[in-house]
Structure formats: C-alpha cells, structure tokens
Amino acid sequence: MEYNTVFTDEAIKDMDGLDKKELSRIIKKLKWFAKQENPLNFAKRLQYDAIGQYRFRIGDYRVIFDCEEKNIRILRVGHRSSIYK
C-alpha cells in the first residue's frame, strides 16, 4: 500500500532554493519511501518534536515530516547543517 506525500507551503519554499540535481534526488527518494510498506523503518524519530516527529536522511539533506495514517506530511527540507536551527 502506498503512502500519500503532502508538502506544506514551508517545505515547498525550502525546496525552491535547492539546485535541480539535489531536488531531483530528494523527490525520487521520497517517492521510494512512500512506496514502502512502512516508511518509518527508514526514518529516525526526533527527540524534540517541535519541528516534526520524524526525519529522513537523503545525503546531506534532511526531510522533516509527520506521519498520520497513510499520509507523510513533509514539513521542512534542508541541509543537515541548518535544518535543526
């Protein structure tokens, strides 16, 4: 069963600033995660969930998200050096 991927306005703004190569890589990987039976097997739960519950690691980038039922709600996308600040 496939998960639905929903992007917040803030996540879309984050992705607008990325170069095409990184953006393509992130989108491709998010599609792959959504097709998995349980995408949370590939995620890490965040200790401080003020910015989100989970994160995916895609190279040097992090995708912060919440997962409710069969929806992956992408909250933020950013480089690992600045995403948590």
Stockholm file with secondary structure:
# STOCKHOLM 1.0

chainA/1-85         MEYNTVFTDEAIKDMDGLDKKELSRIIKKLKWFAKQENPLNFAKRLQYDAIGQYRFRIGDYRVIFDCEEKNIRILRVGHRSSIYK
#=GR chainA/1-85 SS CCCEEEECHHHHHHHHTSCHHHHHHHHHHHHHHHHSSCGGGGCEECSSTTSCSEEEEETTEEEEEEEETTEEEEEEEEETTTTTC
#=GC SS_cons        CCCEEEECHHHHHHHHTSCHHHHHHHHHHHHHHHHSSCGGGGCEECSSTTSCSEEEEETTEEEEEEEETTEEEEEEEEETTTTTC
//
